[in-house]
Each structure stands twice: as structure tokens, then as C-alpha cells.
Amino acid sequence: MTNKVEAYNGFSKWFCFGGEGVIASNDPEQQEKTIKYGDLVANAVIFHNVVDLTEVLLQLRKEGFFWEREEIAALSPYLTSHIKRFGDYLIALDTIPQALDEKLNLGF
């Protein structure tokens, strides 16, 4: 369990830049905001990673690959290699994403 907590802490710290996650204020309200906003970003990326992993697993299943629950349980949502922390991000507000319930059906 400690390894999972440390993995999350390292993952969430990766998103802190311009201060390496050091809270520069002694104001408890500002400290709470810093922690909560950092967790919000980390959780949003975790959610995105899980959706992406699920899409890959579904594609592999279509191609004839199968797996056991234990193998999926070993996958980690703490992936960062595909994220450009300092890159340009374009948001297409006119595009409606596919419903998540369609993507997340692994057939268990």
C-alpha cells in the first residue's frame, strides 16, 4: 500500500512546476487551495489515462488478445510520457466526445 501512495505522490508532484510543489504561503486557505488544485489536476489525468487504457484494451480484445483480471490490476494509471506539461493545448469546444459508458465496457 505504501508503494501505491508513493507512486501517486510522485505522479502528482510531476504536475507541480515553478516551485516543485513547495507551498510558499503561510495562509492555511492558500495552502489548502494549492493541495486541492494539484489533486484535481492529478485526478483528471488519472481519469483520462484510465479511459485511454480502456480503449487500448478493447482494441486488443477485438484483435484477439485476452487477459486475466490480475493482469489488468497490475496496470498503472500514473502515466505521464504522453503529457506535454509546457506544450500548446487546443480545445475543440464544438466537438462532443463519445459517451464514456460506451468506452468503459470491458465485458466483466
CORZI-V496412 format. One record per backbone hydrogen bond with DSSP energy under -0.5 kcal/mol. CO is the residue of the C=O (numbers start at 1). NH is the residue of the N-H. Records with the same first field share a line. If there is no record, write none. Layout:
# CORZI-V496412
CO=NH / NH
This chain:
# CORZI-V496412
1=5
2=6
3=7
4=8
5=9
6=10
7=11
8=12
9=13
10=14
11=15
12=15
13=16
15=17
19=22
22=24
26=28
27=31
28=32
29=33
30=34
31=35
32=36
33=37
34=38
35=39
36=40
37=41
38=42
39=43
40=44
41=45
42=46
43=47
44=48
45=49
46=50
47=51
48=52
49=53
50=54
51=55
52=56
53=57
54=58
55=59
56=60
57=61
58=62
59=63
60=65
61=64
68=71 / 72
69=73
70=74
72=75
77=79
80=83
83=85
84=87
90=92
91=93
92=95
95=97
99=102 / 103
100=104
104=106
